Amino acid sequence: MAVINRIAGYSEDMTGWRRYLHQHPELGFDCVKTAAYVVERLKEFGITDIHEGIAKTGVVAIIEGQGPGPVIGLRADMDALPIAEETGAAYASTVPGVMHACGHDGHTTMLLGAARYLAETRNFAGSVALIFQPAEEQGGGGGVMVQEGVMDRFGIDEVYAIHNAPGFPEGAFYTTPGPIMAAVDTFHINIKGLGGHGAMPHATRDPVVAAVGIVQAIQTISSRNHYALDDLVISVTQIHTGSAENIVPETAYVGGTVRTFDKAVQAMVMDRMKAIVSGQAASYGVEAELDYEVWYPATVNDPARAAFAAEVAAEVVGAALVTPEAGREMGAEDFAYMLEARPGAYLFLGQGESAGLHQAGYDFNDAVAPIGASFFARLVERAAPLKT
């Protein structure tokens, strides 16, 4: 089996939906116009069981199959990123400083494509819960939807999602059993010293030197405080301080990200970072405050569902284009919250050579949208087949 013919037949419609969404990106939980557009399309497909305002702008729509069976959740994220687009596309973002640089416009389109087909055919038992989620990039909209009870409210038994993958062969899928993406935390360190003249540093308590010491010490956590085979990334990504060459500033800021899979490793990092910030502050005679924020947990696939999803993907694109045990990576994804609440799987879908995710030149490849939609549709038909 390849791409479902009916879905291929309205691929031009899908391209139109996607490019409209690309022109009208929205951030975080404020996906008001995006959600309205999604609801408008769903109603066109004859879907009437639509629930809005979940996690502020999230949408859940239910398609009933034929007879009793499981409830299969399919999720797409809707939000964009605060990046000024540089694609030069005729359908480029019309919102200054905001663009779909991660392909969520494509993810939403793939789920809409599957919704149209499933609403037409209803060739499955049970029902499908279409989950259109805001705030994946910032705010953990997936977690908010879970907290607001979507899994219990709609009786969802298992849940699946796709993310596009630039640089991976067009139309190819990959996933892995167990952990597939890391937990993500952020840290903020605010340092307060005593400013003064750059020619008289002895009369100051220099926060710049303290910031440098803290950054260097943080790097030893990975190299000296954890087992080398346990995945861990600590990246200092921001240092802000100073205003002129001849002024020792009053304050400095250090910020960054931590990626882990093991909760014990995560706890160790938090403990070591607290000790380092406190100790370095004392040694340099400054005050320093650590704000360590625990964000998305690790994204962990249910092994059986991941294997099943890989089988379905192979039916759509062929086994040669499916990698069922690709291994894990250090990116993060708030679909993790949904996989904590219900078993399921997260997969990547290659979109060929393109600019990378979160880059100003990125654009979703419309050619893969019918593939993703076919995967979603076929997964439902396989997971909840009609009895003969």
Helices and strands as residue ranges (DSSP letters): H 5-9, H 11-23, H 32-44, E 49-54, E 58-64, E 71-77, H 104-121, E 127-133, H 141-147, H 150-153, E 158-165, E 173-174, E 178-181, E 183-192, E 196-197, G 201-203, H 207-224, E 232-241, E 247-248, E 251-260, H 263-284, E 287-294, E 299-301, H 303-317, G 319-321, E 322-323, H 335-341, E 344-350, G 366-368, H 369-383
